[in-house]
Amino acid sequence: MKKNVRLSMFAVLCTGIICTVLSCFGPPVRAAAAAEESGGAGGPVPVTAAPSAVPVVYMTRDISPAALAAVYEALGRQLPGKVAVKLSTGEPGGHHFLDPALIKDLVQSVKGTIVESNTAYGGRRASTAMHKQVAADHGFTAIAAVDILDEDGSASLPFAGGKNITEDFVGSHFGNYDSYLVLSHFKGHAMGGFGGAIKNISIGIASSQGKSWIHSGGKSKTGIRGDQNAFLESMAEAAGAVMNNLGERIVYISVMNHLSIDCDCSSNPAPPELDDIGILASLDPVALDRACVDQIYASDTRRSASLRQRIESRNGRHTLDHAEALGLGSQKYELVMING
């Protein structure tokens, strides 16, 4: 009897050791297997994400319609029902926004409706009629229907864990869609330091009033001024409200091209100083934004100096720190390169 007990304990111990060793080699084995299935170079890597201790960020250096489709497929999450494609239509005068020709195939493949919200700072996108005209002028209505989410006012999304805001005001059309494809143009930002996935689902999805609410740290529904850190934290909290509402019905893709220090909301953005970097995608917006920031810092230090200074002078990483502290995602990630 004692001998059998000793043998059983030994078997359990061995099993535990084997599992631990295999888990250490899990991600490299998964990546290698995916590459082998794809036949090496010559097509997108078909990845089915296995459980991982950290979120996966997929990346391709190619910036093309095929590459955009490849990173979306790599995510392995099919968006159900009526799909909203959240992007920035760009302020007139600017020209760094996502090219409709680049995104057309992906948007149409998911039968998506492009969605935006009106601005809180004036300009040509402050009212629905003007905003729709801008969308047409910039070529977006030629590839898909465009819906201004706050055309009929705001709706409230709760976020109980917020330090600054406990509700987020989004366009009332937000709930008309079953799932969201978040297509972000990663770049600098005059107030946030940088703009990526978190900005796109917080400020980007917020109604005009909601934008003021976030900018002021929950103190006002007019204007865009407030404490800087409260604004950065409120972006994370507003993003959390959207994420909690959608659950797994959302994916995130960021295109790193035309890397100006200024946002697409600028009518006169500074010219890019960096070369285009690629397309990144993840199911975790915190990991995705951090991966994009890391790509900037891994670039040529002289040519990336202005963008790094913009991020640091606005304390831009604080948004990611706060989002991570709220449990919205992880700044640790596994980067998986794929062929576009």
N, C-alpha and C positions, 0 to 999 in steps of 0.2 A: 504493500500500500504506500509506504513512504517513498519507495523507488518510483512509483507511478507519479506521485505528487512532484518529485524532483524533476522528472522528465517533462511534465506539463509546464512547470515553471520555466524550464530551459527552452521549451518550444516558444512560449510567449515572449521570452527575452530575445530570442533569435528573430522572431517575426518583427518585433519592435525595431531592432537594429536594422533589418533589411528595409523596412518601410522608411525609416529616417534617411538612410543612404539614398534610396530611390527618390525621395522628395527633394533632396539636395540637387539631384540631376534632372528634375522635372522640366523646367523651362528650356534648357538647352536641347534636351531630347525632343521636346515638342516642336521647337523651332526647326531642328534638323529634319524631323519627320515631315514637317510641312514643306520644307524646301525640296525634299526628295520627291514628294507627291507632285509638286509643281513641275518637276523635271529641270530644276535649277532656273537659270535666267530664261526669260521668254514668256512670262505670264505672271499674273498676280498669285501670291502665295495663298492657297486656300486654308485659312486658319480657323479651327474650331477651338475657341479659348477654353483651356482647362482651368480648374481651380488654381488660383495663384495667391501667394501671400501679398502681392502688390498688384495694382491694376496694370493692364497692358496698354501701351501707347504704340500704335502702328504708324510707320513713317515711310514715305517714298520721296526720293529727291526729284522725281518727275512731277511736273505740274502740267497736267493735261486732262481732258475729259476721261480718258481711260484710267489714269492714275486715281482720279477722284472716285470713279466707280470701284476701283480695286480696294481702296482703303475702307470704303463703305461696306463692301462684301466681307472684308477681313473682320469687321466688328461682329459678324455673326448674329446680328439682331435685326429681324424684319419688322418694320414699323407697321402696326395694324391700322385699319380703317382709313379715315380721312387724314391725310398728312399735311401738316404745316411746315414750310421751309423758312426758318427764321434767318434773315440776313439783313445787311444794311444796304439800302438803295443808294446811299451816298448823297452828300450835299452838292448842289450844282456849283460848278467851279472846280470841285475836286475830281479826280480821275483815277484814284487808286482802288476804288471799290471792286468787288469781284466781277469779273467779266461774264456777262450772260452767256457768251459762247463757251466759256469754260464749264459752267455749271448746268447748262441746258440738258444734257443727256441724263445726268443724275436726277435732276428735278423732275423731268418727265418720266423717268423710270419708276419713281415712287408715286406718280400721279399727284405731285405736290402742288399746293397753293403757296405762293410767296407771301409771307406776312411781315408787317412792319408796324410801328407805332409812331405817332406824331412826336415832334420834338418839344422841349420845354424852353428853348433858348431863342425862339424866333426862327428866322431863316425861311427857306422855301419849302420846308417840310413841316411847318408848324400847324397847318390845317390840312384836312383830308383831301380837299380838292387839289391843292397845290402839290401835296405829297404824291397823289396818284399821277399827276402830270410829270413829276420828276421821275417816277418809276417808269413811265412810258418813254420819256426822253432818254433815259439811261439804258433802255433796251430790255427791261425786265418783263413788261407786259407782252412782249413778243414771244416769250418762251413759256409763260404760265400766267394764270390768273393771279392778281395781286389784291390782297385784303389788308386794309389799315385797321388793326385790331381795336383801336379806341375810337373808331368813327362814331360809335354810339355810346361813348362814355367808358367808365371804368367798372371793374369788378374786383372784389377783395379776395386775396388768398392768404390764409393765416400762416404765421410762422411763430409758434409758441416759444421757441428757444432764442428769439432775437434779443440782443443786448440793446440795440437802438430802435429797431422796428419789429413789431409783432404781427404785422400784416403788410402785404405787398399789393399795390394797386396796378393791375394789368388791364389791357384793353378788354372790353366786355365780350369781344368775339373770341377771346382765348379759348373758352370752353367749347367752341364750335368744331374743334379738331380733336381727333383721337390720339394723335402722336405728333412728335416734333423732330424734324431733322434740323439741327443747329449748324448752319454753315457760317463760319466766322472768318473774316479777314484779319489775321493777327497783325498788329501794328502798334505804334506808340499811341499815347492819348494825353491830351493837354492836362487833364485832371486826374485820371486814374493811373497814369504812368504807362500802362499798356492796355490794349483792348483785345480780348480773346473770347473764349467760350462763356466765362462767368459774366463778363460785361454784356454779352449778347443775350443772355437769358434773364438778366436783371434790368439794367437800364434799357436794353433793347426791347424787351417784351413789356416793360412798364408803360402804362399810359402816360400822357403828358403830365398829368397830376402826379402819377406814380414816380416819374423821373425826378420831380421836385422833392417828393417825399424821401427818396433815396439820397439825393444830393444833400439835403438838409439834415440827414440823420434822424428822420421822423419828426421834424419840427415844423415843416411848412409844406403846403401843396402848391406853392408858387415860387418861382425863382430857382436858382441852381447853386446857391452859396451856402456853405456850412463848414463845420469842423472837418478837416481833411481825413483824419483817421475814422471819424464817425461815418463819413461818406464811404470810405473803402470797406468798412465793416458792414454797412447797410447794403452794399452791392452783394456781398456774400450772403447776407440774410435774405435778400429778395430772391437771389438765385435758389436758396434753400426752399423758399415757398413754392417756386415753380417745380423744383425737383420732387418735392414731397407730393405735389399734386399729380405729377405725371408718372412717378415710379419708374418702371422699365420701358416706358413708351417714349423714350428720347435717346438720341445719339448725337455725338459731337464731332465735327470735322473742322479743322482750322487750316487755312491756306496761308503760307508764309511767303508772300511775294509783295513787291512794291512796298518795301519795309521803311516807310516814312516814320518820323517821330510823331506825326500828327494822325488823328483819327479820320475816318471817312466822313465824319460829321463836319470837318473843316472845309470851307469853300476855297481855301488857298493853302493846301498842305505843303509842307517842306518836301523837296525832292528826296527820294530814297538814296541812302549812302551805302547800303548793303546789297550784295547780290541776293537774288531769290534763293530760298532755302529748301522748300518742299511742301508737302501736305502731310499733316498729322491727324490722327483720329483716335478716339477713345470712348469708352462708356463712362469715364470718370472725368468731369470737366476740370477738377483741381489738378489731376495728374496731367491732363492735356495742356493746360495753361502753363504749368511748371515746366513741362518738356519744351514748350515753345520758348519760354524765357531762357532755359538752359541752352537751347540752340543759338540764341542771340549771344550769350556769353561765351559760347564755344567758337564763335565766328572771329574773323580778323579783328583784333582789339582796336586797331586804329579806325577802321571803317564802321565798327559798331559803337564807337565811343559816344556819339550823340544819343543813340537809342538807349544805351545803358544809363547815361546820365539822366535821361527823361524818366526812366523807371525808378532810379534811385532818388531823384529829387522829389518825386511824388510819393515816395514810400510805397510803391506799387505792390511789392510782394506781401504787404500787410493783408491785402485781400485774400491771398492764398493761405496765409497763416491763420486768419480768422475762419475761413471756410473749413480748413482742416480741423481746427479746434471744435467747430460745430458738428463735426462728423460727416461733412458733405463729400469728402474725398480724401485722397492721399497725395502728398508731394513726393512720395517714393513711388517709382514706377519701373516697369520693365519695357525697354524700347525694342520693338521688333521691326526690323527693316523688311519691306516687301518690294517687289518689282511692280512698277506702275504699268 
